[in-house]
Amino acid sequence: MAALLELAAMSSSQLSALIARYKVDPESVYNTWFVGAGERLKAFRSIRRGVKDCVDRIADGTFGNDFKGSPLEVVLTAITEQKQVFEGAAHPFYWKPKLRIPDIYENEENKRKFGAFLAACLNATNEEQVLGEMSRLGGASIKGLGPAVASIVYFLHPTLVPPFNTAIVNGFNALFGEKKKLGSWTSYLEMRETIVRSNELVRSQLSNDLGAFAGLLFEIGAGRLIVDGNADSVLVLENEKARKAAQGRHKDVLADQHEDSEHTRLQHLLIKLGRALNYDVHVARNDRHRCCAGESFALLTADSLPDWNWPSEVLDTVGLIDVLWLRRDTREVVCAFEVEKSTSIYSGILRLEDLARSVPRAGAHFYLVAPESREKEVLAQLARPAFRRDLADIPLGYLPANDFAAHCDALCRFGQDYTVLQKLSRGGFLSAVVS
């Protein structure tokens, strides 16, 4: 209640001006993550599938007794790849043997409670159910398992649950003049209530998705947005830290821009080759506005997916795959490509596996396109226990980006069909890794 009174005391013009500064900054998480990164949209279904895998593995007794190698590691890795706002999201779940926290790995009863919580959140359809499950988990007092869990639940219910970390808490306290504690379930649930009500007041400027408001709090907590509640600490204690953080953010943004350019170039080459091989080509719906070498993706690719009678969530996933090649007669998927240049090898594999499990794939092939410099990382990711058993029956290949770009013209000229990719792809060794 105190936070809402604080918000009421703040004029609407003040809050509006703060949000405007947040949105206009090209390097804010609003622009680099919330609205500017297609990876955020792609993550939701993959993370949901990963949570389902956690539930299944807890139920069948194969979850494991450590964070590393568990399906929970898959989920948290996919989350931490979601730009700056989720940095450190995995840390609260690392197994600390001496402290026996979080106590969901060796304590079977707590593990089952955690699994039941995840299952209930997966199946929840309204706010009351989600909040009830969070209250029950908090009431279970599982040692070391605090409201950091909210960052997982956010990807299941983004309009109901905001993510949670140190910077977001610090930003909340600075904006609302509060003293909420990082590891307290009570503090988190009170924070969440204030965030939801506050977001209602500014939703026309932000979004129904609470990630936008959480990003605002993150920027305040990180010292990149100044309000009365954090001005002294930024100016006196955090000035140099904030300066270095800003420099680091700028460096990250420049790297993202370069990656985005390379990603677009590789998509363009995949579109070019697919058309040369007489396939219809579909590009991720959030990339259709792009251009490369003076050519518009919208003019080179199908404006929509075929009229497949698939569940809507599957169609949403397929519509975000970087590039699809489709047979012109049957409209079947021939090849699916995910282009990964920097941090998303893990998520790219998840998305391709998710697609392969979701669609009729007779004759379909799936390719991860990444630089040769990341070949060892691709191998290491595929060797993880979480992937070993799941990928053996999927025709997943690794396409070296530099080789592909260098030989694309020759492939267009001499290729007859998708099998021309076998000249460059390294699919055989992937099967050996996961078998």
C-alpha positions in Angstrom: 0.0 0.0 0.0 2.8 2.4 0.8 4.3 1.9 -2.6 1.0 2.7 -4.3 0.7 5.9 -2.1 4.2 6.8 -3.3 3.2 6.2 -6.9 0.1 8.3 -6.3 2.3 11.1 -4.9 4.3 11.0 -8.1 2.6 13.0 -10.8 1.5 11.1 -13.9 3.7 13.5 -15.9 6.8 12.5 -13.9 6.2 8.8 -14.4 5.4 9.4 -18.1 8.6 11.3 -18.5 10.6 8.6 -16.8 9.0 5.9 -19.1 9.7 8.2 -22.1 13.4 8.3 -21.2 13.4 4.6 -20.8 11.9 4.0 -24.2 13.9 6.5 -26.1 17.2 5.2 -25.0 18.4 2.9 -27.8 20.5 0.9 -25.3 17.9 0.4 -22.7 16.6 -3.2 -22.1 13.3 -2.0 -23.5 14.9 -1.6 -26.9 17.6 -4.2 -26.8 15.5 -6.9 -25.2 11.8 -6.2 -24.9 10.9 -4.9 -28.3 14.2 -5.1 -30.2 15.1 -8.7 -29.9 13.4 -11.5 -31.7 15.1 -14.0 -29.3 12.7 -12.9 -26.6 9.7 -14.1 -28.5 11.4 -17.3 -29.5 12.3 -18.1 -25.9 8.8 -18.5 -24.5 7.8 -21.9 -26.1 11.3 -23.4 -25.7 11.4 -22.4 -22.0 7.9 -23.8 -21.5 9.0 -27.1 -23.1 12.0 -27.1 -20.8 9.9 -26.6 -17.7 7.7 -29.5 -18.9 10.8 -31.6 -19.2 11.8 -30.7 -15.6 8.3 -31.9 -14.4 8.6 -35.1 -16.3 12.1 -35.9 -15.1 11.2 -35.2 -11.5 8.2 -37.5 -11.9 10.2 -40.4 -13.4 13.2 -40.0 -11.0 15.8 -38.9 -13.6 16.0 -35.2 -12.6 19.4 -35.7 -10.9 21.0 -34.4 -7.7 22.8 -31.4 -9.1 22.0 -28.3 -11.2 24.6 -29.2 -13.8 23.3 -31.7 -16.2 19.7 -31.3 -15.1 16.8 -30.1 -17.3 16.6 -27.1 -15.0 20.0 -26.0 -16.3 18.5 -26.1 -19.8 15.7 -23.8 -18.7 18.0 -21.3 -16.8 20.5 -21.2 -19.6 17.8 -20.2 -22.1 16.6 -17.5 -19.7 20.0 -16.1 -18.9 20.6 -15.6 -22.7 17.8 -13.1 -22.7 20.0 -10.0 -22.5 21.1 -8.0 -19.5 17.9 -8.1 -17.5 18.3 -11.8 -16.8 22.0 -11.8 -16.0 22.6 -14.0 -13.0 19.2 -15.7 -13.2 20.8 -19.1 -12.9 22.9 -18.3 -9.8 20.2 -19.0 -7.2 19.7 -22.5 -8.6 23.4 -23.6 -8.5 23.8 -26.5 -6.1 25.9 -25.4 -3.1 26.8 -28.7 -1.4 28.2 -27.3 1.8 25.0 -25.2 2.4 22.7 -27.8 0.9 20.9 -25.1 -1.1 18.7 -24.8 -2.9 17.3 -27.9 -1.2 15.6 -29.4 -4.3 18.4 -31.8 -5.5 19.1 -34.2 -2.7 15.8 -33.8 -0.7 13.3 -35.9 -2.6 10.3 -34.4 -0.9 11.3 -30.9 -1.7 12.1 -32.0 -5.2 8.6 -33.3 -5.6 7.1 -30.1 -4.2 9.2 -28.1 -6.7 8.0 -30.4 -9.5 4.4 -30.0 -8.4 4.8 -26.3 -8.4 6.2 -26.2 -11.9 3.4 -28.5 -13.2 0.7 -26.4 -11.6 2.1 -23.2 -13.1 2.3 -24.9 -16.5 -1.4 -25.8 -16.3 -2.6 -22.7 -14.6 -5.1 -20.5 -16.6 -5.6 -17.5 -14.3 -4.0 -15.2 -11.8 -5.5 -16.8 -8.7 -4.1 -20.2 -9.6 -0.6 -18.9 -10.2 -0.5 -16.8 -7.1 -1.8 -19.6 -5.0 1.0 -21.9 -6.2 3.6 -19.2 -5.5 2.2 -18.7 -2.0 2.2 -22.5 -1.4 5.9 -22.8 -2.6 6.9 -19.9 -0.4 5.0 -21.5 2.5 6.9 -24.8 2.0 10.0 -22.9 3.2 12.4 -24.9 1.0 15.9 -23.8 2.1 17.5 -21.6 -0.6 14.6 -21.6 -2.9 13.3 -18.1 -3.0 11.4 -15.7 -5.4 14.1 -16.1 -8.0 11.7 -18.8 -9.3 9.6 -15.9 -10.6 12.0 -15.5 -13.5 11.0 -18.9 -14.6 7.3 -18.3 -14.1 7.5 -15.1 -16.0 8.1 -17.1 -19.2 5.0 -19.1 -18.5 2.7 -16.2 -17.5 4.3 -12.9 -18.7 1.2 -10.8 -18.0 0.8 -12.1 -14.4 4.3 -12.5 -13.0 7.2 -10.1 -13.3 10.8 -11.4 -13.2 12.9 -10.9 -10.1 16.5 -10.1 -9.4 18.8 -7.8 -7.4 18.7 -4.9 -9.8 14.9 -5.1 -10.2 14.4 -5.0 -6.4 16.8 -2.1 -6.1 15.0 -0.2 -8.8 11.6 -1.0 -7.1 12.9 0.3 -3.8 14.3 3.5 -5.4 11.2 4.3 -7.4 8.6 3.6 -4.7 10.7 4.5 -1.6 10.4 0.9 -0.2 12.8 -1.5 1.5 11.9 -4.8 0.0 14.2 -7.8 0.7 15.8 -9.8 -2.1 15.1 -13.3 -0.8 11.7 -12.8 0.8 8.6 -14.3 -0.7 6.5 -11.8 1.2 8.4 -9.0 -0.3 8.2 -10.4 -3.8 4.4 -10.9 -3.7 3.9 -7.4 -2.3 6.2 -6.1 -5.1 4.3 -8.0 -7.7 1.0 -6.5 -6.5 2.4 -3.0 -6.8 4.0 -3.6 -10.2 0.7 -5.0 -11.6 -1.3 -2.1 -10.3 1.3 0.4 -11.4 1.5 -1.2 -14.9 -2.3 -0.8 -15.2 -1.8 3.0 -14.9 0.9 3.2 -17.6 0.0 0.2 -19.8 -0.7 2.4 -22.8 2.9 3.5 -22.7 4.4 0.1 -22.0 2.7 -3.3 -22.4 0.4 -6.0 -20.8 3.6 -8.0 -20.6 5.2 -7.2 -17.2 8.7 -7.6 -18.6 8.5 -4.0 -19.9 7.9 -2.6 -16.4 10.4 -4.9 -14.9 12.9 -3.6 -17.4 12.2 -0.1 -16.2 12.9 -1.1 -12.7 16.1 -2.9 -13.8 17.4 0.3 -15.5 16.7 2.3 -12.3 18.4 -0.4 -10.1 21.4 -0.5 -12.4 21.8 3.3 -12.2 21.0 4.0 -15.8 17.8 5.8 -15.1 17.9 8.4 -12.3 15.0 9.0 -9.9 14.9 10.7 -6.5 15.3 7.4 -4.7 18.6 6.5 -6.3 20.2 9.8 -7.2 22.4 10.0 -4.2 23.8 6.5 -4.6 24.4 6.9 -8.3 26.1 10.3 -7.8 28.1 9.4 -4.7 28.6 5.7 -4.5 27.8 4.2 -7.9 29.0 6.9 -10.3 32.1 5.0 -11.5 30.3 1.7 -11.5 27.4 3.2 -13.5 29.9 4.7 -16.0 31.6 1.3 -16.5 28.2 -0.4 -16.8 27.1 2.1 -19.4 30.3 1.5 -21.3 29.8 -2.2 -21.1 26.2 -1.9 -22.3 27.4 0.2 -25.2 29.9 -2.4 -26.1 27.3 -5.1 -25.9 24.9 -3.1 -28.1 27.6 -2.6 -30.8 28.3 -6.3 -30.7 24.5 -7.0 -31.0 24.3 -4.7 -34.0 27.2 -6.5 -35.7 25.6 -9.8 -34.9 22.2 -8.6 -36.2 23.9 -7.6 -39.5 25.6 -11.0 -39.9 22.4 -12.8 -38.9 20.5 -10.9 -41.7 23.2 -11.6 -44.2 23.1 -15.4 -43.5 19.3 -15.4 -43.6 19.5 -13.7 -47.0 21.9 -16.3 -48.3 19.6 -19.1 -47.1 16.7 -17.4 -48.8 18.7 -17.1 -52.0 19.8 -20.7 -52.0 16.3 -22.0 -51.2 14.8 -20.1 -54.1 17.5 -21.3 -56.4 16.7 -24.9 -55.4 13.0 -24.2 -56.3 11.6 -24.2 -52.8 9.2 -21.8 -51.3 10.9 -19.9 -48.5 9.5 -18.6 -45.3 11.5 -16.2 -43.0 10.7 -15.5 -39.3 7.7 -13.2 -39.2 9.6 -10.7 -37.0 12.4 -10.5 -39.8 10.2 -10.0 -42.9 10.8 -6.2 -42.7 14.6 -6.7 -43.2 16.6 -6.0 -46.4 20.0 -7.2 -47.5 22.0 -6.4 -50.6 19.2 -4.2 -51.7 16.6 -7.0 -51.6 13.6 -7.0 -49.4 12.9 -10.2 -47.5 9.1 -9.5 -47.8 9.4 -9.7 -51.6 11.6 -12.8 -51.6 9.6 -15.0 -49.2 6.1 -16.3 -48.5 3.9 -13.8 -46.7 2.4 -16.5 -44.4 2.8 -20.1 -43.5 0.7 -22.7 -45.4 -2.7 -23.5 -44.0 -1.5 -26.3 -41.7 -3.9 -27.8 -39.3 -1.6 -27.6 -36.4 -2.1 -26.3 -32.9 -1.7 -22.5 -32.6 1.3 -22.7 -30.3 3.1 -24.9 -32.8 2.3 -22.4 -35.6 3.7 -19.6 -33.4 7.0 -21.6 -33.0 7.3 -22.4 -36.7 6.6 -18.8 -37.6 9.6 -17.6 -35.6 12.2 -20.1 -37.1 14.8 -18.1 -38.9 14.4 -19.7 -42.4 12.2 -22.5 -43.7 12.3 -24.2 -47.0 9.0 -25.7 -48.2 8.1 -28.1 -51.0 6.0 -26.2 -53.6 3.7 -29.0 -54.3 3.0 -30.6 -50.8 3.9 -27.5 -48.7 5.9 -29.8 -46.4 8.9 -28.5 -44.4 12.1 -29.6 -46.2 14.7 -27.8 -44.1 14.6 -25.5 -41.1 17.5 -23.2 -40.2 18.4 -21.4 -37.0 21.2 -18.9 -37.3 23.2 -18.4 -34.1 26.1 -16.0 -34.1 26.9 -15.3 -30.4 25.1 -16.4 -27.3 22.2 -18.6 -28.4 23.6 -22.0 -29.4 21.7 -23.6 -26.5 18.4 -21.9 -27.3 18.9 -22.6 -31.0 19.2 -26.3 -30.4 16.1 -26.2 -28.1 14.1 -24.5 -30.8 15.1 -26.9 -33.5 14.4 -29.9 -31.3 11.0 -28.3 -30.3 10.1 -27.8 -34.0 11.2 -31.4 -34.8 9.0 -32.8 -32.0 6.0 -30.6 -33.0 5.7 -31.0 -36.8 5.4 -33.9 -39.3 9.0 -34.3 -40.3 9.1 -37.0 -42.9 12.2 -36.0 -44.9 12.7 -32.8 -43.0 16.2 -31.7 -42.0 17.2 -29.2 -39.3 20.3 -27.1 -39.4 22.1 -24.9 -36.8 24.1 -22.2 -38.7 27.0 -20.9 -36.6 30.6 -19.7 -37.1 33.4 -22.3 -37.3 34.9 -20.7 -34.2 32.0 -22.1 -32.3 32.2 -25.7 -33.5 33.6 -26.9 -30.2 30.8 -25.1 -28.3 28.2 -26.8 -30.5 29.8 -30.2 -29.8 29.9 -29.4 -26.1 26.3 -28.3 -25.9 25.1 -31.4 -27.8 27.1 -33.6 -25.4 25.2 -32.4 -22.4 23.2 -35.1 -20.7 20.0 -33.1 -21.2 20.4 -33.4 -25.0 22.1 -36.8 -25.3 18.9 -38.9 -25.2 16.6 -36.4 -27.0 18.5 -35.7 -30.2 19.5 -39.1 -31.4 16.6 -39.6 -33.8 16.5 -36.0 -35.1 18.3 -35.2 -38.4 20.1 -32.2 -36.9 23.2 -30.8 -38.7 25.7 -28.0 -38.1 26.3 -25.7 -41.0 29.5 -23.7 -40.7 28.6 -20.1 -41.5 31.8 -19.0 -43.2 32.0 -22.0 -45.5 28.3 -21.6 -46.4 28.7 -17.9 -47.2 31.8 -18.5 -49.3 30.2 -21.3 -51.4 26.6 -20.1 -51.5 26.9 -19.0 -55.2 28.3 -22.4 -56.2 25.6 -24.2 -54.3 22.9 -22.1 -56.1 24.5 -22.8 -59.5 25.1 -26.5 -59.1 22.6 -27.7 -56.5 19.6 -29.8 -57.4 17.9 -30.0 -54.0 18.5 -29.8 -50.3 21.0 -32.6 -50.4 23.6 -30.1 -51.7 23.9 -29.0 -48.1 25.5 -32.3 -47.3 28.6 -31.0 -49.0 29.1 -28.5 -46.3 27.1 -29.6 -43.2 28.6 -31.6 -40.4 25.7 -33.7 -39.5 27.3 -37.1 -39.1 29.5 -36.2 -36.2 26.5 -34.7 -34.4 24.8 -38.1 -34.4 28.0 -39.6 -33.0 28.0 -37.1 -30.2 24.5 -37.7 -29.0 24.3 -41.5 -29.6 
